[in-house]
Amino acid sequence: MPINLKKARRRANAGYLRFLAPALVIVALLTAVPMIFTIGLSLSSLSYTAAVPTHFAGIGNYVKLFTDPRFIQSIWQSAILIFVPVALQMLFGFVLALVMNERLRGLGWLQVIFIVPMFFPPVVMGLMWKVLFTPQLGGINYYLGLVGIQSPAWLSDPTLAMAAIIIAAVWGWTPFVTVMFYTAMQTFPKDLYEAARIDGASWTQCIRFVTLPLLKNTALVVLIFRIMEALAIFPIIFVMTSGGPAGATETVNYYSYIAGFTFLKVGYASAMILTFLAMLVIILAPATRFLLRSIGGEGKAS
């Protein structure tokens, strides 16, 4: 009997693979082929401004990266513009999801308003915030002037330019986190909350001992997705600051864009973006492994 079951499962899996095969081939072509091509470029000296012909450079481009102070600086700035906005998005998204989950009267319209930024393309988002942060166009500085605060030069000061991009990123992607958390909270068993209240648990204790443990897996999924998608901040930087002032908001992907399309150092730019991709994989691997283990443990328990 077990042998027959195994054969049946193999046949079923083979049938599933036949249906999945076309999609898998397309995904492989769209991901693996460009990746292999980029790896090949990173191992070459391809530069359209060099006087010498293109040759195999081996790991020369990768070695050069870690002696390039501009690249080292862009790594730190990338880390700031990835992890600070994501941390704030997780915090604000959780708070907003809690507010929406309480179903307070008169706050139904917030559910519509919260998701509006999700419909803005990053380029439009960057253009909108650039207008708001430009002193000559009023915007934020106008309202700061009403309360007696001197108008700062948001996009001309290195620290304020970084803060302006973080504000734009938090505004743009917090709704995604909010929707994910709110949707997960809607699936939580109400009996657990009722039992906690009967035992004398306060609202904050219900959040700490009921909501947060149940939200753990969702939070990990959202965190992984947001860190991976945080590189989409490139259009915002491109529109708002162009990596300035004085390279203060230049991330690795923006520097690789400059190296590849302005300086035409294609091999060096390819090595740069692959190195940063490897760093992200190393950072995300423990969280992904923990998530898979957690899901696997729950599956066995059920």
Number of C-alpha atoms within 10 A of each C-alpha: 5 7 8 9 10 11 11 12 12 12 12 11 11 12 11 11 13 10 10 11 11 11 12 12 12 11 12 13 12 11 11 13 12 12 15 11 11 18 16 15 19 27 20 21 21 23 19 16 9 11 7 10 9 13 10 14 15 13 12 16 19 19 11 13 17 12 10 10 10 15 19 15 16 22 19 14 18 22 15 16 22 22 16 15 25 26 15 17 24 23 15 18 24 22 15 21 22 17 14 18 14 9 10 9 7 7 12 11 9 12 16 9 10 18 17 11 16 15 10 13 12 22 17 14 21 25 17 16 21 23 15 18 24 19 17 11 12 15 15 17 20 17 12 14 13 9 8 8 11 11 16 16 15 22 22 15 15 18 13 17 23 23 18 21 24 22 14 21 26 20 19 23 22 25 24 19 25 26 19 17 23 22 14 17 20 10 9 14 11 10 9 13 18 13 12 16 14 10 9 11 15 12 11 10 13 18 16 12 13 16 18 15 11 17 17 13 17 18 20 15 14 19 21 19 14 23 18 15 13 19 16 16 23 21 18 25 26 17 18 26 24 17 22 18 17 12 16 20 28 29 28 27 22 22 21 23 20 16 19 20 13 11 14 17 20 23 27 24 28 26 26 25 20 17 16 15 15 11 12 14 13 11 13 16 12 11 15 16 11 13 19 13 12 13 13 12 11 10 9 7 7 6
